[in-house]
């Protein structure tokens, strides 16, 4: 799926260590707004997972971007939460210019990185994702 809009919020980076593998992980969330929706713009909060992708995408406040993403849901303490994870981010001007040249089916997204493991007492009853 794709969303084109302007970055209106850059949230603080989160990180930790996987209890299963011992590897460090980082994630950062951003809010994008579709100004083409008129009086009631659509907004979406999405996550970029991995320090390498955070650095590669280098998302800044006010940028016009095309975000390609996957949606998944996680259960925690009998509640369900949606996760929107970006796998490709590009300037909106490039995306619109390249659109007419694309033919055939879209490129499938890369395999998503596994979600970090948490121990029950890790985060003082915070959500583990």
Secondary structure, DSSP 8 states (H G I E B T S, - for coil): -EEEEEEEEE---EEEE-TTT--EEEEEEEEEEEGGGTTS-EEEEEEEESHHHHHHH---TT-EEEEEEEEEEEEETTEEEEEEEEEEEEEHHHHHHHHTT--SS--------------TTTTTT----
